[in-house]
Amino acid sequence: MIQTQFRASSWHVKRCLPPFYVCPLLLCFAASGQQKASPTSPYGQTVTQTGTRIELTVDHTDPAKKASDPILEFENVTVRLRFTDSVSGSPVTGASPAAWIDPRQGDEKTTQEQCVGKVKRFAEGSTFSRTTLDLTSYYVVILNADATLTVVDPRFGYGDTRLLAMVSLDAPGEDWVLSADGKRLFVSEPGANEVVAVDTAAWKVVATASAIPRAARSVLQPDEGYLWIAYNGDDGNSGVAVVNPRDLKTVARIPTGHGYHYMAFSADSSLAFVTNPDDGTVSVIDVRKLAKIKDVAVGARPTWITYSDLAKAAYVANAGDGSVVAIDGQTQAVRARMNAAPGLGQIRFAPGGRFALVVNPVNDLIYVIDASSNRIVQQGKLDKGPNQIAFTNKQAYVRHKGSDTVLMIALDSLGTPGAQISVADFSGGRRAPGDMSLSTPADGIVQASGESGVLVANPGDKSVYYYMEGMAAAVGSFSDYGREPRAVLSVDRNLLERAPGIYETTATLPAAGSYDFSLLLDRPQIVSCFDLPIAPDPALAKFKPPKLKIESHIEPSATVGKPARLSFRLTFEDTGKADTEMKDLLILMAGPAWQRREVATSGGDGVYYVDFTVPTPGSYTVFASSDSAALVPSRYGTVQVSARPK
């Protein structure tokens, strides 16, 4: 359960769009033009504001559907915005659009004044401004110890989180990699000898690459032309499989050496480097020819490997003899050898490609390598069993197997020979986050999308924690529903620029109805609300609960410290009869530093109530929701409850 609400959208919007709050409305919002339909998409509208032409399209992701087919409730779609200068036609690049989909209030079209109010409320990101669909958000995906992936919305209302999907696999996942556009997640399953592609709009397995013996490490080369999967069969058949990421067909199998392989690629995707720990070599592969060039002898038990585009070299950590070897990217020869100590683990370059960090789980040290001089310039003592490194733009994070401590290293402290490394730490949970029942090379610490913070998977706690950068304690956490989280991913749902002036994301539409697509653009400053009708899906009609009407009966005021009653009466819209069978009407009340959630008690004749006692004077906001009746809190508004002091 989340202990503190995630507020990613408000941080993102406030950081990108501060002028929205200070400019006069007449400067921010010019009169909009007529909305015009697009003939090439199931939904398309165009408006012009402040000299900018805005084209919104919503397209089916299902290739079997036609453009003439309407967009349906719960359908997976691609949302695309194109911004161009209305005079020159040039694209508006480098913008940070924010958008929300929310039900329209009544049958009338949303006015510009109402639109401004909506967008301002959404952009502020308060607890009670939750929208039906937020396109400034991100999802958290968890690689579990069992054969599942957990997908959650970590900002779902009022101190809780919403389970979006549970993806079933044929065997526990070993490693994964997300495509750059966030639309596909590739997961290797050594127990099933396969790699699967998961569609991140539908959260379903859509393709499988089979017959890959004990498929393990999975990497997309930088240009994403191929997906590479390391394999190591029991019969000695060992190497890498090269797979087309679009259809998951295997295009090549390249035998290398033996052992558990790690891979690195040159920045231009022309070369692949594959470690062979049992042979003490690194295989260099020509990606264009899909053929091995040579095996480079590097030392005893090479494991992790990384590439620096700045140095134009691959760097491999040898666990057996404790050396770090640089392989020249042009000559494929050993350029340098740096001696540390046996037991080396992961090696990883900090942003920029100059300084690499290497951990040693055996002697609990960390080493800093300067690729400009190919020397170990710094080292520091860590807690027990450091086994993974992660980066943000300002910090390195080191996870441990034998300690709950996560170490933070300031990147600006790296590089001065012999200087002390600037460190801080925080507890990654009650148990050591690096200790798990089934190991994985996938990241257990990642930066949250659009955030100055990280997500930390803690297998022992069966939880994922959220830490703001520089904070010594978690500001949020959520349970993995009893499962063991071994790795974590942040999947962006923001509108990202995929081509000049074109911003795109994928989404799953809400239930049928009339919605506003509310848009806020930072540069130039624009607010606009598009009418977005979502049609009912006939195939789902028989499964839908009947619509309900909610009448609230609220104490007009309450006295601090004294019991009061809050009640609702539920009736069916089509018949007017009372709903007397509701079992999961959840009432939430929240106010100044206080919050309470409780399932309402039936009082007969469709009336449901909760008794409450408010702790301090102030304004308390009330919501009602029900999963079984498809009641969404944001659809039914709020009721303000005041509290008088004694």
BASE-683779 format. One line per field, with one value per residue (C-alpha): x, y, z; residue number from 0. Coordinates in steps of 0.2 Angstrom, whole numbers, plus 5000, padded with zeros to 4 digits. Each point is the difference from the previous one (the first is absolute). Last residue first. Layout:
N
xx	X, ...
yy	Y, ...
zz	Z, ...
resi	NUM, ...
This chain:
646
xx	4924, 5007, 4987, 5004, 4995, 4995, 5001, 4992, 5009, 4997, 4992, 5011, 5016, 4996, 4997, 4985, 5002, 4987, 5011, 5015, 4991, 5004, 4994, 5010, 4999, 5011, 5003, 5002, 5007, 5000, 5010, 4997, 4984, 4989, 4992, 4985, 4998, 4984, 4990, 4982, 4993, 4983, 5010, 5014, 5014, 5017, 5013, 5018, 5012, 5014, 5006, 5013, 5007, 5014, 4987, 4986, 4995, 4984, 4999, 4985, 5001, 4984, 5005, 4985, 4986, 4984, 4987, 5000, 4984, 4988, 5000, 4998, 5013, 5011, 5001, 5000, 5013, 4998, 5016, 5004, 5012, 4997, 5008, 5009, 5008, 5018, 4999, 4983, 4992, 4990, 4987, 5000, 4999, 4987, 5006, 4989, 5009, 4992, 5006, 5003, 4996, 5015, 5008, 5003, 4986, 5006, 5018, 4999, 4990, 5015, 4993, 5007, 5012, 4996, 5015, 4996, 5016, 5005, 5014, 5013, 5015, 5016, 5012, 5010, 4992, 4986, 4985, 4987, 4983, 4992, 4983, 4989, 4982, 4997, 5006, 5012, 5018, 5012, 5017, 5014, 5015, 5011, 5004, 5007, 5004, 5008, 5017, 4998, 4996, 4998, 4993, 4983, 5002, 4996, 5017, 5004, 5010, 5008, 5004, 5010, 4998, 4983, 4995, 4981, 4987, 4991, 5016, 4997, 5002, 5012, 5001, 5011, 5014, 5013, 5017, 4995, 5013, 4990, 4982, 4998, 4986, 5000, 4994, 4993, 5001, 5011, 5013, 4999, 5003, 4999, 5006, 4992, 5010, 4998, 5002, 4985, 4995, 4999, 5006, 5018, 5004, 5006, 4998, 5007, 5000, 5015, 4988, 5002, 4987, 4997, 5005, 5012, 5005, 4986, 5007, 4985, 4990, 5000, 5013, 5007, 5009, 5018, 5012, 5016, 5013, 5015, 5016, 5014, 5014, 4999, 4986, 4987, 4984, 4993, 4988, 4991, 4994, 5000, 4985, 5001, 4985, 5000, 4990, 5016, 5006, 4995, 5004, 4994, 5010, 4992, 5010, 4994, 4998, 4992, 4993, 5010, 4999, 5013, 4997, 5009, 5007, 5003, 5001, 5001, 5012, 5018, 5007, 5011, 5007, 5011, 5000, 5009, 4996, 5005, 4984, 4990, 5002, 4995, 4992, 5001, 4988, 5005, 4990, 5015, 4990, 4985, 5012, 4992, 5006, 4995, 5005, 5004, 5002, 4984, 4989, 4988, 5009, 5007, 4996, 5010, 4991, 5010, 5019, 5004, 5019, 5008, 5004, 5012, 4998, 5004, 5000, 4997, 4997, 4997, 4983, 5009, 4987, 4990, 5015, 4997, 5003, 5004, 4995, 5010, 4995, 5007, 4984, 4987, 5006, 4991, 4998, 5002, 4996, 5008, 4996, 5006, 4985, 4989, 5004, 4994, 4995, 5005, 4995, 5008, 5017, 5006, 5019, 5008, 4997, 5003, 4991, 4990, 4998, 4989, 4984, 4987, 4984, 5006, 4993, 5003, 5018, 5003, 5014, 5001, 5007, 5011, 5004, 4993, 4988, 4995, 4996, 4996, 4991, 5005, 4988, 5007, 4991, 4986, 5006, 5003, 5010, 4991, 5002, 4995, 5000, 5001, 4999, 5012, 5008, 5008, 4991, 4988, 4990, 4982, 4992, 4983, 4989, 4982, 4994, 4988, 5005, 5015, 5009, 5010, 5019, 5004, 5016, 5012, 5001, 4996, 5009, 4987, 4992, 4996, 5007, 4990, 5003, 4986, 5003, 4985, 5004, 4998, 4997, 5013, 5009, 4999, 4986, 5006, 4994, 5011, 4992, 4993, 5002, 5001, 4991, 4987, 4987, 4998, 4983, 4988, 4985, 5001, 4987, 5001, 4987, 5010, 5017, 4999, 5011, 5013, 5006, 5017, 5001, 5008, 4986, 5010, 5012, 4986, 5006, 4988, 4999, 4989, 4992, 4991, 5012, 5006, 5018, 4996, 5001, 5012, 4998, 5010, 4997, 4981, 4992, 4992, 4985, 4996, 4984, 4998, 4991, 4992, 4995, 5001, 4995, 5010, 4994, 5003, 4986, 4999, 5010, 5018, 5009, 4990, 5005, 5006, 5006, 5009, 4998, 5009, 5005, 5015, 4992, 5005, 4991, 4993, 4996, 4989, 5003, 4990, 4997, 4987, 4988, 4984, 4984, 5007, 5006, 4997, 4997, 5018, 5006, 5009, 5002, 4999, 4983, 4992, 5007, 4994, 4983, 4998, 5007, 4988, 4985, 5005, 5002, 4983, 4997, 4986, 4983, 4994, 5005, 5018, 5011, 5009, 5019, 5015, 5016, 5014, 5017, 5011, 5018, 5007, 5017, 4993, 4986, 5001, 5001, 4984, 5006, 4983, 4991, 5016, 4998, 4996, 4995, 4992, 4998, 4991, 5002, 4986, 4996, 4982, 4991, 4985, 5000, 5007, 4989, 5005, 5003, 5018, 4999, 5004, 5011, 5016, 4994, 5009, 4985, 5003, 4996, 5004, 5003, 5006, 5005, 5004, 5010, 4998, 4993, 4987, 4995, 4989, 5000, 4990, 5003, 4991, 4999, 5015, 5003, 4985, 5005, 4986, 5000, 4999, 4997, 5013, 5004, 5001, 5016, 5005, 5016, 5000, 4982, 5002, 5013, 5017, 5006, 4994, 5002, 5018, 5006, 4997, 5014, 5003, 4982, 4994, 5013, 4998, 4981, 5000, 5011, 4990, 5003, 4990, 5008, 4999, 4995, 4994
yy	5114, 5005, 4999, 4988, 5003, 4986, 5004, 4988, 4994, 4995, 4984, 4997, 5002, 4986, 4987, 4989, 4984, 4991, 4986, 5011, 5012, 5018, 5015, 5016, 5012, 5016, 5007, 5019, 5005, 4998, 4985, 4982, 4996, 4986, 4988, 4989, 4992, 4998, 4991, 5003, 4990, 4996, 4993, 5007, 4991, 5003, 5009, 4993, 5011, 5012, 5014, 5014, 5013, 5013, 5014, 4991, 4983, 4989, 4985, 4989, 4983, 4992, 4982, 4989, 5009, 4989, 5012, 5011, 5010, 5000, 5015, 4988, 5006, 5010, 4987, 5007, 5003, 5011, 5006, 5003, 5009, 5000, 5010, 4995, 5014, 5004, 5016, 5004, 4997, 5010, 4998, 4981, 4993, 4991, 4996, 4995, 4988, 4994, 4983, 4993, 4981, 4988, 4996, 4982, 5000, 5015, 4995, 4993, 5016, 5011, 5017, 5015, 5012, 5018, 5012, 5019, 5009, 5012, 5013, 5009, 5008, 5008, 5000, 4991, 4992, 4990, 4995, 4989, 4993, 4986, 5002, 4985, 4994, 4982, 4982, 4993, 5005, 4999, 4991, 5010, 5002, 5016, 5013, 5017, 5005, 5017, 4992, 4982, 4988, 5015, 4992, 5002, 4992, 4982, 4995, 4983, 4999, 4983, 4989, 4984, 4986, 5004, 4985, 4998, 5003, 5013, 5010, 5012, 5019, 5013, 5018, 5014, 4988, 5006, 5009, 5012, 5006, 4995, 4996, 4982, 4988, 4983, 4984, 4986, 4981, 5005, 4986, 5004, 5019, 5009, 5018, 5014, 5016, 5019, 5016, 4995, 5000, 4981, 4993, 4996, 4982, 4988, 4981, 5000, 4984, 4988, 4988, 4988, 4989, 4999, 5019, 5010, 5016, 5010, 4995, 5000, 5013, 5011, 5009, 5009, 5016, 5005, 5014, 5001, 5012, 4990, 5005, 5006, 4988, 5006, 5013, 4992, 4998, 5012, 5008, 4983, 5001, 4982, 4993, 4984, 4989, 4992, 4985, 4990, 4983, 5000, 5018, 5014, 5014, 5016, 5013, 5018, 5015, 4995, 4984, 4985, 4981, 4988, 4982, 4987, 5008, 4985, 5008, 5018, 5011, 5006, 5012, 5001, 5013, 5003, 4983, 5004, 4999, 5019, 5007, 4985, 5005, 4985, 5001, 4985, 4994, 4989, 4986, 4988, 4986, 5010, 5010, 5015, 5009, 5018, 5007, 5019, 5007, 4994, 5016, 4993, 4988, 4984, 4983, 4985, 4986, 4988, 4998, 4985, 5001, 5017, 5016, 5000, 5010, 4994, 5010, 5000, 4982, 4998, 5002, 5012, 5013, 4998, 4997, 4988, 5007, 4987, 5001, 4988, 4990, 4983, 4989, 5014, 5008, 5016, 5005, 5017, 5003, 5014, 5016, 5010, 5013, 4986, 4990, 4982, 4988, 4982, 4989, 4983, 4996, 4984, 5001, 5011, 5010, 4988, 5008, 4989, 5006, 5007, 4990, 5002, 5009, 5009, 5017, 4996, 4995, 4990, 5001, 4985, 5004, 4986, 4991, 4984, 4997, 5018, 5003, 5018, 5007, 5016, 5006, 5012, 5011, 5006, 5019, 5001, 4984, 4986, 4991, 4982, 4988, 4981, 4987, 4987, 4993, 5008, 5008, 4991, 5012, 4996, 5011, 5007, 4994, 5006, 5011, 5009, 5018, 4997, 4990, 4988, 4996, 4985, 5001, 4986, 4983, 4982, 4991, 4986, 5009, 5015, 5018, 5013, 5019, 5010, 5014, 5011, 5007, 5017, 5009, 5014, 4997, 4981, 4993, 4989, 4984, 4990, 4982, 4988, 4982, 4993, 5011, 4988, 5014, 5018, 5005, 5014, 5009, 4997, 5012, 5016, 5008, 5017, 4992, 4986, 4987, 4991, 4983, 4992, 4981, 4984, 4998, 4999, 5013, 5013, 5016, 5015, 5013, 5016, 5008, 5017, 5011, 5010, 4995, 4982, 4992, 4986, 4985, 4987, 4983, 4999, 4986, 4987, 4999, 5018, 5008, 5019, 5007, 5017, 5017, 4998, 5017, 5007, 5008, 5015, 5011, 4995, 4991, 5007, 4984, 4993, 4982, 4986, 4984, 4987, 4982, 4983, 5000, 5010, 5016, 5013, 5016, 5013, 5018, 5011, 5018, 5016, 5016, 4992, 4998, 4990, 5002, 5015, 5002, 5018, 4994, 4997, 5016, 4999, 5019, 4996, 4991, 5015, 5013, 4989, 4999, 5018, 5005, 4988, 5007, 5018, 4993, 4993, 4981, 4995, 4997, 4983, 5001, 5001, 4991, 4985, 5001, 4997, 5009, 5007, 5008, 5007, 5002, 5009, 4997, 5003, 5010, 4994, 5012, 5004, 5018, 5009, 4988, 4994, 4982, 4988, 4982, 4990, 4981, 4988, 4982, 4989, 4985, 4998, 5000, 5009, 5001, 5011, 5000, 4989, 5011, 4999, 4981, 4987, 4985, 5009, 5002, 5016, 5010, 5018, 5016, 5016, 5018, 5013, 5017, 5015, 5013, 5019, 5003, 4986, 4990, 4985, 4983, 4984, 4982, 4984, 4983, 5007, 5004, 5012, 5012, 5010, 5019, 5010, 5018, 5012, 5004, 5018, 5003, 4993, 5004, 5019, 5002, 4990, 5011, 4992, 4994, 4982, 4994, 5007, 4986, 4986, 4987, 4999, 5002, 4988, 4986, 5002, 5001, 4984, 4990, 5002, 4983, 4999, 4995, 4983, 4991, 4983
zz	5101, 4983, 4986, 4986, 4982, 4988, 4981, 4988, 4985, 4982, 4993, 4985, 5009, 5012, 4987, 5003, 4989, 5010, 5006, 5002, 5011, 5004, 5012, 5003, 5014, 5003, 5017, 5003, 5017, 5019, 5006, 5005, 4990, 5007, 4988, 4998, 4983, 4990, 4986, 4995, 4986, 5010, 5015, 5011, 4991, 5007, 4990, 4997, 5009, 4995, 5012, 4997, 5011, 4998, 4996, 4991, 4993, 5000, 4989, 4999, 4991, 4995, 4999, 5004, 4991, 5000, 5005, 4984, 5001, 4985, 4988, 4986, 4987, 5011, 5014, 5017, 5013, 5016, 5008, 5018, 5012, 5018, 5014, 5016, 5011, 5002, 4989, 4997, 4983, 4987, 4987, 5004, 4983, 4991, 4982, 4986, 4988, 4984, 4994, 4982, 4998, 5001, 4984, 4994, 4987, 4992, 4998, 4982, 4995, 5004, 5005, 4990, 5007, 4995, 5002, 4999, 5001, 5014, 4996, 5010, 4992, 5005, 4985, 5008, 5015, 4992, 5010, 4993, 5007, 4990, 5006, 5001, 4995, 5005, 4998, 5013, 5001, 4985, 5002, 4995, 4988, 4999, 4986, 4997, 4982, 4998, 4993, 5002, 5015, 5013, 5016, 5006, 5017, 5004, 5005, 5006, 5016, 5002, 5016, 5004, 5012, 5008, 5010, 5000, 5014, 4990, 4996, 5014, 4997, 5007, 5002, 5007, 5003, 5013, 4998, 4987, 4987, 4985, 5005, 5004, 4995, 5007, 4992, 5011, 5004, 5015, 4995, 4982, 5002, 4984, 5001, 4989, 4998, 5002, 4991, 4989, 4981, 5000, 5017, 4999, 5002, 5014, 4999, 4983, 4990, 5002, 5010, 5015, 5007, 5018, 5003, 5010, 4992, 5008, 5017, 5012, 5010, 4985, 4989, 5015, 4994, 4996, 4997, 4991, 4993, 4994, 5009, 4988, 4995, 4982, 4997, 4988, 5009, 5013, 4987, 4998, 5018, 5007, 5009, 5009, 5003, 5017, 5004, 5001, 4995, 4981, 4997, 4988, 4994, 4993, 4990, 5000, 4990, 4983, 5008, 5001, 5005, 5007, 5006, 5011, 5015, 5012, 5018, 5001, 4990, 5001, 4987, 4985, 4989, 4985, 4992, 4984, 4981, 4998, 4991, 5006, 5018, 5011, 5017, 5011, 5013, 5014, 5010, 5000, 4991, 4993, 4990, 4991, 4985, 4995, 4984, 4997, 4982, 4991, 5003, 5011, 5012, 4993, 5007, 5007, 5009, 5010, 5004, 5012, 4998, 5004, 4990, 4985, 4985, 4983, 4984, 4981, 4998, 4981, 4991, 4988, 4999, 5016, 5010, 5014, 5018, 5013, 5019, 5011, 5015, 4995, 5000, 5000, 4984, 4997, 4981, 4992, 4982, 4991, 4990, 5015, 4999, 4993, 5016, 4999, 5015, 5005, 5015, 5001, 4995, 5009, 5000, 4987, 4984, 4985, 4986, 4989, 4982, 4986, 5004, 4986, 4999, 4985, 5005, 5019, 4998, 5016, 5013, 5012, 5017, 5007, 5016, 4994, 5014, 5002, 4981, 4999, 4984, 4991, 4986, 4987, 4987, 5011, 4998, 5019, 5001, 5008, 5017, 5005, 5014, 4998, 5013, 4996, 4984, 4984, 4985, 4989, 4989, 4997, 4987, 4993, 5014, 4997, 5014, 4989, 5002, 5011, 4987, 5010, 5001, 5011, 5010, 5005, 5008, 4995, 5013, 5002, 5015, 4989, 5003, 4992, 4999, 4991, 4988, 4993, 4984, 4990, 5017, 4995, 5017, 4999, 5010, 5014, 5008, 5013, 5002, 4988, 5007, 4983, 4987, 4992, 5000, 4995, 5006, 4995, 5007, 5018, 5008, 5009, 4988, 4998, 5005, 4987, 5008, 4989, 5005, 5001, 5001, 5007, 5013, 5015, 4993, 4998, 4992, 5000, 4986, 5004, 4985, 4998, 5011, 4985, 5004, 5001, 5018, 5005, 5011, 5009, 5009, 5000, 5009, 4989, 4987, 5004, 5007, 4999, 5015, 4995, 5006, 5019, 5007, 5014, 5017, 5010, 4993, 4982, 4988, 4998, 4999, 4985, 5001, 4989, 5008, 4989, 5003, 4999, 5019, 5006, 4994, 4987, 5004, 4989, 5006, 4990, 4995, 5000, 4989, 4990, 5014, 4997, 5011, 5009, 5018, 5006, 5018, 5005, 4992, 4984, 4997, 4981, 5002, 5009, 4987, 4986, 5007, 5003, 4983, 4992, 5010, 4993, 4983, 5000, 5001, 4988, 5008, 5005, 5018, 5008, 4987, 5006, 5001, 4989, 5004, 4991, 5002, 4986, 5003, 4985, 4991, 4983, 4992, 4982, 4986, 4990, 4998, 5004, 5012, 5008, 5003, 5014, 4997, 5014, 5000, 5012, 4995, 5006, 5010, 5002, 5017, 4992, 4981, 4987, 4984, 4985, 4985, 5002, 4999, 5013, 4997, 5004, 5018, 5007, 4995, 4997, 5010, 4991, 5006, 4988, 5008, 4988, 5010, 4997, 5017, 4998, 4985, 5002, 4991, 5005, 4996, 5005, 4991, 4990, 4981, 4998, 5013, 5008, 5001, 5016, 4997, 5006, 5017, 5008, 5008, 5016, 5010, 4997, 5004, 5015, 5007, 5003, 5018, 5002, 4982, 5000, 5011, 4986, 5000, 5019, 5005, 4987, 5005, 5019, 4998, 4990, 5011, 5016, 5008, 5016, 5016, 5009, 4984, 5004
resi	645, 644, 643, 642, 641, 640, 639, 638, 637, 636, 635, 634, 633, 632, 631, 630, 629, 628, 627, 626, 625, 624, 623, 622, 621, 620, 619, 618, 617, 616, 615, 614, 613, 612, 611, 610, 609, 608, 607, 606, 605, 604, 603, 602, 601, 600, 599, 598, 597, 596, 595, 594, 593, 592, 591, 590, 589, 588, 587, 586, 585, 584, 583, 582, 581, 580, 579, 578, 577, 576, 575, 574, 573, 572, 571, 570, 569, 568, 567, 566, 565, 564, 563, 562, 561, 560, 559, 558, 557, 556, 555, 554, 553, 552, 551, 550, 549, 548, 547, 546, 545, 544, 543, 542, 541, 540, 539, 538, 537, 536, 535, 534, 533, 532, 531, 530, 529, 528, 527, 526, 525, 524, 523, 522, 521, 520, 519, 518, 517, 516, 515, 514, 513, 512, 511, 510, 509, 508, 507, 506, 505, 504, 503, 502, 501, 500, 499, 498, 497, 496, 495, 494, 493, 492, 491, 490, 489, 488, 487, 486, 485, 484, 483, 482, 481, 480, 479, 478, 477, 476, 475, 474, 473, 472, 471, 470, 469, 468, 467, 466, 465, 464, 463, 462, 461, 460, 459, 458, 457, 456, 455, 454, 453, 452, 451, 450, 449, 448, 447, 446, 445, 444, 443, 442, 441, 440, 439, 438, 437, 436, 435, 434, 433, 432, 431, 430, 429, 428, 427, 426, 425, 424, 423, 422, 421, 420, 419, 418, 417, 416, 415, 414, 413, 412, 411, 410, 409, 408, 407, 406, 405, 404, 403, 402, 401, 400, 399, 398, 397, 396, 395, 394, 393, 392, 391, 390, 389, 388, 387, 386, 385, 384, 383, 382, 381, 380, 379, 378, 377, 376, 375, 374, 373, 372, 371, 370, 369, 368, 367, 366, 365, 364, 363, 362, 361, 360, 359, 358, 357, 356, 355, 354, 353, 352, 351, 350, 349, 348, 347, 346, 345, 344, 343, 342, 341, 340, 339, 338, 337, 336, 335, 334, 333, 332, 331, 330, 329, 328, 327, 326, 325, 324, 323, 322, 321, 320, 319, 318, 317, 316, 315, 314, 313, 312, 311, 310, 309, 308, 307, 306, 305, 304, 303, 302, 301, 300, 299, 298, 297, 296, 295, 294, 293, 292, 291, 290, 289, 288, 287, 286, 285, 284, 283, 282, 281, 280, 279, 278, 277, 276, 275, 274, 273, 272, 271, 270, 269, 268, 267, 266, 265, 264, 263, 262, 261, 260, 259, 258, 257, 256, 255, 254, 253, 252, 251, 250, 249, 248, 247, 246, 245, 244, 243, 242, 241, 240, 239, 238, 237, 236, 235, 234, 233, 232, 231, 230, 229, 228, 227, 226, 225, 224, 223, 222, 221, 220, 219, 218, 217, 216, 215, 214, 213, 212, 211, 210, 209, 208, 207, 206, 205, 204, 203, 202, 201, 200, 199, 198, 197, 196, 195, 194, 193, 192, 191, 190, 189, 188, 187, 186, 185, 184, 183, 182, 181, 180, 179, 178, 177, 176, 175, 174, 173, 172, 171, 170, 169, 168, 167, 166, 165, 164, 163, 162, 161, 160, 159, 158, 157, 156, 155, 154, 153, 152, 151, 150, 149, 148, 147, 146, 145, 144, 143, 142, 141, 140, 139, 138, 137, 136, 135, 134, 133, 132, 131, 130, 129, 128, 127, 126, 125, 124, 123, 122, 121, 120, 119, 118, 117, 116, 115, 114, 113, 112, 111, 110, 109, 108, 107, 106, 105, 104, 103, 102, 101, 100, 99, 98, 97, 96, 95, 94, 93, 92, 91, 90, 89, 88, 87, 86, 85, 84, 83, 82, 81, 80, 79, 78, 77, 76, 75, 74, 73, 72, 71, 70, 69, 68, 67, 66, 65, 64, 63, 62, 61, 60, 59, 58, 57, 56, 55, 54, 53, 52, 51, 50, 49, 48, 47, 46, 45, 44, 43, 42, 41, 40, 39, 38, 37, 36, 35, 34, 33, 32, 31, 30, 29, 28, 27, 26, 25, 24, 23, 22, 21, 20, 19, 18, 17, 16, 15, 14, 13, 12, 11, 10, 9, 8, 7, 6, 5, 4, 3, 2, 1, 0
